[in-house]
Amino acid sequence: MRSHTADYDVVVVGGGLSGVAAAIAAARLDRRVALINNRPVLGGNSSSEVRVWVCGATAHGNQRWARENGIIGELYLENQYRNPDGNPIHWDDVVLDAVRAEPNISLYLNTDVRDVVATGPEGARRIESVTGWTMGAETETRFVAPVFLDCTGDGLVGHLAGARARLGKESRGEFDEDWAPEEAERTFLGSTLLFYTKDVGHPVRFVAPASAKSILETPIPSSRIIRSGDSGAHYWWIEWGGELDIVHDNERIRDELRSVILGIWDHIKNSGEFDAENLDLEWIGNVPGKREYRRLVGDYTLHQRDVIEQTRFDDGVAFGGWSIDLHPKEGMYATGAGAVQRFSNGVFEIPFRSLYSADVENLLMAGRDISATHIAFGAARVMATCAAMGEAAGTAASLVLARRTTPRGLYENHREELRQLLLRQDAPLIGVVDADPTNLALSARVTASGVRAGLGPSDIAVARPHPLTDDVGIVVPVHPRLDGFELRLAAEQDVDLEVEVWSTGLAQNVVPKHLEHAVTVTVAAGEARWVHAPVRWEPETPANAVIVVRAQPGVTLFVTDELPPGVLTLVHTSDADDQNVQVSLDELLVQWPTKPLRGRSVQFRVPTTSEALAPERAVGGYQRPFGGPNLWASAPLTTEDAWLRLDWDRPVVAREIVLVFDDDPDIELNTLHHHRDPHLVMPSLVGTYRVEVQVAGSEEWTEVATVADNRRRRRSHPLPPGMGAIDAARVVVTATQGASEARIVAFRVQE
């Protein structure tokens, strides 16, 4: 046995996606980081040991323009390129490679932290060290650092340090949550084991072991959907333990879950009700995927109304979009739905105050153990959202050291600096405009080779007929005004067509919330032609509008596979993917799904000149859709390259040029299943480009970077040492990964 002490700037305990993102974020800010994980692989519930798909704000395609950017966004894109079939083994390596790429991270796998040394009185504790035992290596390591992050999921570090924590469900009155029980109760979301099946190409029998449970003696066959072709996270509802202690009864929970999996498989193979003759069990998990345990108390507790009402915070540092997703405490033995879900009408913010302990002054947390009620936690607990919180917490840890303060001090005195730093890193946050004093691009004149003509699809796009049997909503950016809207349609007889303009309520939302203007257009019978609807709206600030075309029998719209930037198509209908789930139908998001026409556009034209895609949108913006697409879109790359240029009145001295490209955040890139996009690389990304500058006093362009076959959203290009001051900078795009135009979300020049 060996014992030693290791000193770091930041210690992250927990190697799930929140811990991975936290460690990478701190390491990229030049902090020496220890990442400690008690399992042999990274990724937590998403790893090959558990195999839960990585869900996030996209909510299986229910939310719009919601896929996370930042570190988890990088992992999504890399996984899509390397692992389009969703193999969990390959996902392990995507995550591991991302950690190993950071020289400032020391990775400790198979290392279980079970001892924490903390000093100070109750309510004002400080962690001095944590100690971990590395299995197989017979090594005990004492980790010392000024800042610690609890990314354990179970909140173990905080618990051992003396931090307050919440367990179970709060009473309805404590936070005014109408989905909470009348009285508080110590029950939880349960844990899950998953299984994989394989078609072996020949008949194979299954002899159930003695441990298999007869599911015919349970409510499962009548209350859950069982299909022989499903496996993996499709069986998320194999869940139990909500009435036990999720941690201390972990072994009992695992045994019960495994017995039910074997019973389900026995039922599939031997009941005669399923086409499963050639199917065999390929894998059963042995590590229960936990959903809930301790939630450490921070200076703010996220609650139900913050999610549903989409509260704006001055310290918002991450966002979510998953539904409030609550499961019965009986789990798989409940006779009702396996889950009840309630969506917000767009993504919601998570405040920094929910990511640090109110009792331990040098402890941050991210993931399942953040400061939230049971109800709000139901929406914030999914892994991509946890990773977004992890990046925020890791960035905050670095800034705590730089400003020689505490997480609470960071909130009180430096929260805007934290948010600007996150934006500079292209972390996933919403509603934060670039006001970074180190971004020299903010003082430059912005010009470009050209701008995409019009907001609608091109006239040469191939179109297919779409009967107007349901109301259709066309989301378009309005900047500065909307003065008329044109639709290509056909009518079997003379009809009156109702066309309306709706605002969306919040800048991140794309649902018809408030009626702004409505007209009725008389359409004569005839073949396809353009029809003008004189709708008008001029918002105070750039915004999204939903043009609602009411259903009309006999009328046909035309739909293209070309989806212009800043445009979405909604259909007023019902949409349900999972029959094991009961979804609240009261929310506009559910009533107006994008899934029926996702990735396609109605043929339309906006006669008003728009500034929504102008060159200036790539400088000083929000870096993701928020009241508009917030990007520059060039003219089509048919005969000439496209360029975006910055010019300064006085020479500036810069350190690096940062580019952020459009990776189409409306596409869900779920890690293990539901790869809804067939492309290995997002077609909207810039593919081949070069970066050039003009040294002060020279009219010649000096090339500082050339990139071919780019597949990343964010690219950083350091300027050569000794270059001196520059008068201008530009990026020249010669090819995209498929889009007809170049799209640049941000062009930053950092001093």
N, C-alpha and C positions, 0 to 999 in steps of 0.2 A: 504494500500500500504506500502511495505517495501523497504528500500534502504540500501545497504551495499557495502563495498569494499572488494575484494578478491585478494590476492597476489599470483602469481604463478611464476615459472621459465619460462614457455612457455605457451602462449595462442594461441590456434588453433581455428580459426573461420571458421565454415563450417564442417558439419558432413557427407559429401559424402565420397567416398572411399579414396580420396586423404587426406582429413582431418583425417579420421580414421587411416590410415597408418602412417601419420605424428605424431599423438598423441601417438600411440603405440610405434613407434620408439623412440621418446623422453622419454617416460615413462620407457622403458626398459633400458635406460641409466641413470636411477635414477633422472630424472627431474620431478618436480611437474607440471602437465599439466592440463590446463582447456581446455576441448573440448566442443565447443559451437555450437549448431545446432538449426536452426529456425523451424525445423519440429519435430513431435513427434517420428519419427523413424530415424535411421541412414541409410546410404547407398546412399543418394542422388537419382540420376536417377535410380539406381538399386533397390531401396526400393519398398515395396509393394504399396506405393502410386503412383509410376510412372511405374515400372516394365519393365525397359529396361534391356536386358541381358548384362552381363559384358563381353565386348570384350576387346581384348588386342593384344599383338604382334603376337599371333597365327593367327589372321585375318581369323577366321572361317576355320582354317586348311590350309590356303594358305602358310603361313610361316612354317619353319621346325625347330624343336628343339627350339621353341620360347616361350613356356609358361613361365610366370614369376614365379620366386621363391620369397623368402622373405615373407613379411607379406601378400601380396595379394595371394601368392602361398599357404600359410597356410590356408587362407580362402577358396581358391579353393578346396583343399584337404578335408577340414572339410565339406564343402558343398556337395562334391561328396559322402562322407560317410553318412551324415545325411539327405541329400535331393536329392537323385538321380533323382526324378521326376521333379525337378526344381520348387518347390512351392515357390513363392515369400515371403510368410509369414514365412516359415522356414528359408529362406535366411536372413530375418530381424534378426532372433535370432542368426544365425551364426555370423553376424557382431556385434550385441549387446553383445553377450557372449565374443567375443574377446576383446572388450573394457572393459567390467566389470572384466575381468581376470587380468587387470593391476591395482594394488592398487594405483599407482601414478597418475591415471587419475581421475579427477573430471568431471563428465558428466553433461552438462546443456542442456537438451532438451527443445523444445518450447521456446527457448530464441533467440530473434531477436536483433542482434547488429545493431544499427542505429546511434550511435554517436561515433566518434573517436577524441581523443585529441592528437594532434601532434604539436611539436615545431620545431623551426629552419627555416632557409631561404629556399626558393625554390631550389630544387635539393639536399638539405642536411637536410631533415626532419627527425624527430625521433618521434615514437609513444610513448606516455606516458601511455595511457589507452584506452580501448574500453568499451562502456556501452551497456548492453543488457537488454531487457525487457522480463521477463518470463511470457508468457500468461497463464492464469488460476491461477497462483500463485500470481499475482499482486506484483511482486518483480522486482526491478531494481538493477542490479549488475554492479558495476564498476570494471573491470578487469585490474589489473596492473601487468606488467611483463617487463623484459628487452628485450624479443624477442617475436615477433608476426608472425603468419603464416596466410596468406589470402588463404583459401581454399574454398571460397564462390562460386567459379565458375564465378560469375559476377564481381569479382574484387572490391567488394564494400569497403572493409577495405582500400585497397590501394587508391581508389578514394577519400574517405573521408580524408585520410591522406595527400593528395596532390601529389600522385604519377602520373607520366605520364602513359597514356594508349593508346592503338591502338583500333580503332573501324572500322570494315568493312574491305575492301579489299585494299591492297597496289597496287600502279601502277606497271606495269611489270618492269619498269626500276629501281625502287628503290632497289630491291634485285636481279635483273636479273632472274626473275621467268617467264618462258614461259607459265605457266598456269594462271598467273595473268592477269587482264584486262589492257588495254593500259593506262587507267586513273583510279586513285583511286576512289572508290565509297563506300558509307556507306550502304552496304547491307550485309546480314548475312545468315548463315545457320539458318533455321527456327526451331521452337519448335514442339514437337509431343505429342499427346495424344494417348494412346493405349486402346484396349478393349479385354476382354476375353469372349469366348463363351463356352457353355456346352450342351452336348447331354442329355436331360432330360428323354429320353426313351419313350416319347409319343408326339403326335403332339402339337405344341404350336404356337399360332398366334402372330403377332406383329402389333400393331396399332401405326403408327409413330406419335410422338408428333408434335406440330406446329413448333417447332424449327428445325426439321429435314430438311436438304437441299436436294433438288432433284439433285442427282449427274448426272442425264441424261442431265442436263443443264450445265454441266462442262466437261472438257476434261478427267476426271478421268476414265470412263469406257473404253475409247479407248487408254489411255496412261499408265494405271497401271494394273497389274495383280491382280484380285480379285478372291479369292477362299473361299468357304464356310467353309472348314476345317481349315483355317488359323486363328490365333488370336495372341494376344500379339505382340512381337517385329517383327513378320513377316510383320506387317503393319507399319513398321518404316516410310514408305513414306507418312503417313498421317501427313503432315508437312506444316507449314505456318508461316508467320511473317517475312520472310527475307527482305521484303521491308519496314518494320515498325521498331519501336524501341522495341527490344525484351523484355526489362525490363518494360519500361513505358507503353507499349501497351499489357502487359501480359494478362490482363483480356479479352481484345478484341480477342486476339489470342486464348485463351482457348475456348471462346464461338464459334468461327468459327470452330475450330477443333472438338468440340463436335457435332456441327450441321452436319458436314460431316460424322462423325462416325455413327450417327443416320441415315443419308441418305444412307450410304453404307449398313447398316444393313437392312434398308427398302428394298433396292435393292436385297439383298441376300434372304430375306424372302418372298418378295411379287412379284418379277419379273417373277418367274417361271423358271428362268434360272439355279437354283442351287438346289442341294439335301440338303435342310435345314429344312425339315418339323419338325424334333424333336430338332432342335437347339434353344437355347435361349441365350440372353445376360446375362452373369454372372457378369460382372464388366466393368465400364468405368472409366478411370482415370479422375481426376479433377485438377491435378497439372501438367501443361505442362512441359515436359522434354526439358529443354533448351540445345541447342548445342553450342551457341556462344554469347558472348557479349564483355566485355572489356578484353583486353590482356595487362597486365601491362608490362612496358618497363624495361628490365633488362640490365645488362652489355653486354649481347649477345642476338641477336634475331635469333632464329632458323628459317631457310628458306628452300625453296624447294630443293635446291641443296644439303643441309645437309641431307635431307631424301633420295633423289634418289641416290646420290653419296655416301651415308653412310659415312659422314665425321667423321674422328677420332678426338676426343677431349682429351686434357690432363686433363680435368675436367669432363669427361663423368661419370655421376652418375646414369643413368637409361637408359632403351632402349625401343623402340617401334618397331612395325612391321606392324601396320595397314596401309592400303593404304592411299595415299593422296585422301581423300574422300570428294568431293565437290558436293553440292546439288544446284539446280537452286533456284534463289531468289524467284521465284513464288511458290516454294514448290509443293504441290499436284496439283496445277492448271497449272503446266508447261506441255507443250505438248511433250517435250523430255523425256529422261530417268530421273528417280528419283534421280540418283547419277551417277557421273563419277568417276572412280577410277584408280589410277596409283600406282603400287607397286614398292618398292625397291627390290633388289635381295636378301635381307636378312634383319636382324634387323638393326636399326639405333640408334645412341647414342643421348642422351639429355644432354647438358652440365649444370654444376652447375650454370654458369653465367646466365642461363635463368630462374633460380629459386629464384632470389632475385631482389628486386627493385633497380634500378639505382638512385632513388631519395630519398628513405626512408631507412635510414641506418640500421634499426633493423627489416626490413620486408622481410620475405621470402614468396614465393607463390608456390602452386602446384595445378595441375588440369587444368581446362579450361582457367585459367587466367595467364598462364605462358607467358614468353616473346617469342613470335613466330609470324611470319606472318600468314595471313589468310590461305595461301596455306599449310605451314608446320603444322599449327594448325589442318588442316584437317586430318593429320595422327597421331598427338599426343594427340588428345582430348578424345579418348576412355578410359573407366573407369579403366581397369587394368593398362594401361600406366599411367593414372593419379595417381593411387595408388603407382606405382613404384616411381614416382616423389615425392609423399608424403612421402614415407619412406626416400628418400634421403634428403628432406627438413627437416624432423623431426630430423634425425640424425645430420644434419648440425647445426640445432638450438642448440642441446646439445653441440656440439663441439665449437660453437661460445661462449657459456658460459664458457666452460672449458679453452679455450685459451684467454678469455677476449678480444675478438675482434668483428668485424662486419662480416656479410656474405661476403662482398668484401674483407676484410682482411683474411678471411678463404680461399678464392680463391687465393689470392696473396701469402700467406705464408704456408698454411696447406692443399692444395687441395689433395695432395697424401695421407696425413694422413686420410682425409675424405674418400677417396676411399678404403683405407685399412680397415678402420672401417666398412664401408658398406660390404666389402667382408667378414670380420669376422662375421658379422650378417647374411651372406648368402643373402644379398639384391640382387635385380635383376640388374646386370650390366655386361657388356661384355668386354673382352680384358684386364682385370686387373688381373695380376698374383699375387699370394700370396707372398708378401715380408714383411709380418707383423713382426716387430722385437720382438713382444711379443709371437709369435708362436714358441714354442720350438721344434716343430716337424721338422722345417726346418733344424735343426742341427743334426738330428738323422739319423741312418741307417734304411732303410725300407726293411722289408722282409715279406714274406707271405707263407701260406700253399701251394699255387699253383696259377696258372694263367689259365684262359680259353684257351683251345687249339684251335687255329685258329680263324679267323675273321668271317667265314661263319656259316650258320646254321649247327647243328649237323647232322651226317649221319642218325640218327634214326628219324629225323623230318619227319612228313607226308607231302608229296608234291603233288600238283595238277598241271596238265598241263596248260600252258599259251601260246597260239599262239603268235608268234613274229610278230604281225600285225602292231605294232608301235615300234619306237625306245624305248629302255628301258635303263635307267641310274641306275647304282648301286653305291651308295655312300659308300666308304670304307675309313677308316683312313690309312694314309701312314706314318709309323714311324719305321725305318728311310727311307725305300725304298720299291718300288714295283718292283718285278722281276718275272713277269708272273701272269696269272690269269686263273682259270679253271672254266668252266661252265658245268653243266649237261644239256644236250639237246638231242632232237631227230630230225631227218630230213626225209622228205618224198622222197627227191631226193638229188643227189650231189649238193652242193651249196658252194659258197664263202661267208663267214661271215665276216663282217667288225666289228672290235672291236677297240675302241679308249680309250685313257686316257685323261681326261680333268681336269685341275685345276679350282678352283672356284673363283679366283680373290681376295676375302677377306676371312679371317679365319672363319668368322661366316656364310659364304654363302655355299650353297650346290647346286649350279647350274653349268652346264658345260660352263665355260667362255673362257678358253684358251686351245687349243689343244696341248697336250704335246707329244703324241706318238700314232701311228695308225698302225694296222696290218690287214692283210686279212688272214683268216684261212679257208682252204679247209675242208669241212665237208662232209663225205660220207653218203649216205642214210643209215638209220638204226634206231634201237630202242634207248632208252635213254642210254646215256653214257657220260663220262667226256671228255671234249675237252679242250686242252691247248691253250691259246692265249699268245704269248710271248711279251706282252706289258711291258714297263719299264718306271719308273719315280722315280727320287730321288730329292725331294724338299729340299731346304736349311733348312727349319724348319718343324716340324710335320704339316701335312696338310690333308685335305680331298681331295680325288680324286673321280671323277665321271667316272666310267667305262661305256661307252656308247656302247651298242650292237645295231647295226643298224637293222631296220626291214628287215625281209626276209620271204617271203611267203613259207609255208611248213616247217618252223622250229618251234619247240616247246621248250620253256624253262619250268622250273618247279619251282613252287612257294610254300613256306611253310608259316605256321602261326607263326613260330618261327622267331622273329626279333632279331638278335644279337645286343649287344650294339655297338653303333657307326656306324650302318648301316641303310640306307634308300633306298627305291626303287622309282624311278621317271619314269614317262611315258610321252613320247613326244606326247602330244595331247592337245585338248582344253578342258577346264573345266569351267563351269559357273553354280553357284548355284541359282542366283537370277535374274530373267528376268527383274526386274525393274532397274537393274544396267547396265551401260555401262562400261566395263573394258578395259583399254588400253592393247593391245596384244603385245606391243613392248618389254616387259620385259621378261627375261629368266624365272623368277619365275612363270609367268603365262603360258609360253610355256611348262614348265616341271613340271606339278603338281605331288604331291605325293598322292593325294586323291584316284586315281584308285586302288593303291596297298598299301595304308597306313597300317602300322602294319604287313606287310608281306615282305618276303625276297625271292629273286631269289636264287636257290641253286647254290652256288659258293664256291670255295676254293682259298685261297691265299697261294701259296707254301712258300713264303718268311716269315721268322720269324719276327713277329711284336712286338714292344714294346708299342703299343697303349693302352694296357690294363694291363700293368705291375704294380706291387705294388707301384712304385715310382710316378705313375700318381695321387695317392690320397694325395700327399703331395706337397705343393708349386705350385698348378695348378691354373686354371681359375675358377674352381667350376661350370662349365657348358660347353656344347659343344662349342669349339672354336679351329678350326684346328685339331679336333679329339674329342673323347668323354670325355677325362679328368676324367677318373675314373679307379679304379682297379676292375677287374672282376675275381672271383675265378674260380677254377675248379668246376665242378658240385657237388652239395651237395647231393651225393648219399649215401655214406657210412661213411664219416667223416665230422666233422665240418670244417669250413674255418676260418682262422685267418689272421689278418694283424697286424704287430708288428713294434714297434719303439724301437731302442736301442741307448743310449747315451754313449759316451766315458767317460764323467764325469757326476756325478749325477746332476739332475736339480730339482728345486722346482717349482711345478706347482699349479695353482689354479683350473683349470677345463679342462675337455676333451670334445671336440666338435666333433661330427660326422655328416657328411652330406651324405645322401643316395640318390640313383638314383630314382627319382619319374617320370621318362620318360617325359621330357619336350616337347616331340613331340605330346603328346595327348592333344587335346583341352578339357577343362573342363568348358565350358560355363555355367553360373550359372542357367539360367532359361530354356534354350532349347539347342539343339545340344549337348547333352551328348553323345559324340561319343564313349565312352568307357563304357562297361557294368559293370566294376568292382567297387565295393564300395571303395576298397583300391587298389592303384597301385601295380600290381604284381611285378614290378621291385624293390620295396622297401624291405630292410632287415626287417624281421618280428620279430625274436627272437634272442637276442644276450646278451653278457655280456662284461663288461669292466674290465680289470684287470691291475694291476701295480706290479712291483717289487720294494719294498722299498730298498734304497741304502744298499748294503752289503748283501742282502738276495737273495736266488735263488727261493724262494717261491712266487707264484702269490697271490696277495691280491685282492679280488673282491671288486670293488667300485660301480658297478651298474649292475643290471640285468633287462632287458626289454623283455616283451612278447607281441606279437601281435602289434608291432609298426606300426603306419600308418602315421608317420610324416617324412618329409625330413630331418630336422635339429633337433638334440638332443644334449642337453648340460648336462654334468654330473660333478658337483662340486666334488673336492677331499675332503675327510674328513679333518677337521682342525687338525693340529698337526701331520699329517702323515709324514712330513719331505720330504727329497729329494728322488727321484726315479731314478732307472737305466734304466727301460724299461716300456713300456705300450703296451697293445694289446687289440684288439676287437675280440671276438670269436663269429662267426655267426653260429647258429644252424638251422635256417630256414629263408626262404624268404616268401614274400606274394604270391609267385607263380613262380617267375623266377627260372631257374635251377641253377643259380650261384648267389653268393653274389656280390653286386655291391656297392662300397664305393667311393663317389665323393671326400670327404675330411676327413682327420684324423688330427685334430688340437689339440695341447696341449698348452693351454694358461697359461702364467705365471701371 
